[in-house]
Amino acid sequence: MPEVPVSVQRAIKELKGQDSDPLCAYVYDLPELRHRAQGIVECLPPGCEMFYAAKANPALPVLGALAPFVHGFEVASGGELDWVRRHFPDTPVIFGGPGKLASDLEKAIDQNVELIHVESLLELQRLCDIAGRRQVHQDILLRINLELADTPSTRLTMGGVPTPFGMEEACIPDALALLGRQDRVRLRGFHFHLMSHQLDEKRHLGLIRHYLETVRAWESRYDLTITEINVGGGIGINYTRPDQQFDWSGFCSGLDELLQVYSGRAWKIRFECGRFITAPCGFYVGEVLDVKRCGEEWFAICRGGTHHFRTPAAQAHDHPFDILPTHDREAAAPVVANHSVTLVGQLCTPKDVFARRVDVESLGVGDLVVFRYAGAYAWNISHQAFLMHPHPKEHFIE
Ligand SMILES: Cc1ncc(COP(=O)(O)O)c(C=O)c1O
């Protein structure tokens, strides 16, 4: 039985009926996205906020669906800042990411960014110079790459080991000295985003406890009064075991206790999640164009490819999918039955693979393969110009 929601199946059928060419499309389930975002935010303990990391999927209908539920948007480039501000002039925005241009910092001040997450001492110096010259105030967090005794064991590590993200702990005294020499840029707290793809809520709670203890120690060591800690995003989606997802409500209960014990709720705790919020609302559909056998292996070539949907190639995983069978198979076209099959796209590279050697009951030409969890880091991270294939259709269920 396919796990594709009925509303998505209906939309796919309509899209299929619009064109005589085989189908390739992204379908986004916005009612489900709203429901999910609301549930995620409502679960948060008091004193916590959820910002959406626009980089996961900055499509306008997606941002529009999320805006009423999340506390704001996190942007990571001047481009994202312009995009979000142009369409959501009143939504709170925070601005992180490495390699900000001086013009990005100017823009952040002009466009009323609530907090800039400063990534290095040089960036801090530039921001202080700009704010001083323009005689304006700007609040910041310092993004710190914390040393961890126990390195997080996820597949995408942004901290705890040497990385270009944030500044090392040893920079804090210099950053505070720099801040002390001026009064335009104000420190509100610290930012940590040490990993992505976190699937284990207990490990994540352990990491957040470490942040809280560390900030408490810094407050007394450096005589600081901190009002805010950004604990980043990084909550994962279990692509290989979709039935075992991160337990958000269990995590939030644990966080509630943690905040009571370790922070006394003295600080605002902010999340900036992307993948966990939008991945489940997106579906990438490719119609099977050809099925062939080579030695002991079967291959199904789908309309589209990793130039539209880079997620499986980027994560080196077999992407979960469902099959919507066609009712009018070409009589002469081959079918793979009760065998494993490798699903590929139309690109002339062996890397254009969605899933390898996955058992199917029956897959034939004209069937629609629907990849779930395609709503984050999918279309927008893909090398869309490669081979000049047309773009997929895009449909947002309202
Ligand atoms: C600083 C920062 N914050 C938030 C995110 C969002 O991460 P995710 O989509 O895994 O929640 C990222 C992703 O790379 C990031 O680098």
The ligand as an SDF file (V2000), in Angstrom:
LIG
                    3D

 16 16  0  0  0  0  0  0  0  0999 V2000
   23.7800   27.4970   11.3880 C   0  0  0  0  0  0  0  0  0  0  0  0
   22.6990   26.5890   10.9340 C   0  0  0  0  0  0  0  0  0  0  0  0
   21.5090   26.6660   11.5310 N   0  0  0  0  0  0  0  0  0  0  0  0
   20.4760   25.8660   11.1540 C   0  0  0  0  0  0  0  0  0  0  0  0
   20.6300   24.9520   10.1350 C   0  0  0  0  0  0  0  0  0  0  0  0
   19.4560   24.0920    9.7560 C   0  0  0  0  0  0  0  0  0  0  0  0
   19.7820   22.7730    9.9690 O   0  0  0  0  0  0  0  0  0  0  0  0
   18.6700   21.6290    9.8010 P   0  0  0  0  0  0  0  0  0  0  0  0
   18.0110   21.8360    8.5060 O   0  0  0  0  0  0  0  0  0  0  0  0
   19.4600   20.3670    9.8720 O   0  0  0  0  0  0  0  0  0  0  0  0
   17.7230   21.7800   10.9540 O   0  0  0  0  0  0  0  0  0  0  0  0
   21.8700   24.8260    9.4910 C   0  0  0  0  0  0  0  0  0  0  0  0
   22.0620   23.8560    8.4130 C   0  0  0  0  0  0  0  0  0  0  0  0
   23.0940   23.6720    7.8630 O   0  0  0  0  0  0  0  0  0  0  0  0
   22.9310   25.6740    9.8950 C   0  0  0  0  0  0  0  0  0  0  0  0
   24.1260   25.6080    9.3120 O   0  0  0  0  0  0  0  0  0  0  0  0
  1  2  1  0
  2  3  1  0
  2 15  2  0
  3  4  2  0
  4  5  1  0
  5  6  1  0
  5 12  2  0
  6  7  1  0
  7  8  1  0
  8  9  2  0
  8 10  1  0
  8 11  1  0
 12 13  1  0
 12 15  1  0
 13 14  2  0
 15 16  1  0
M  END
$$$$
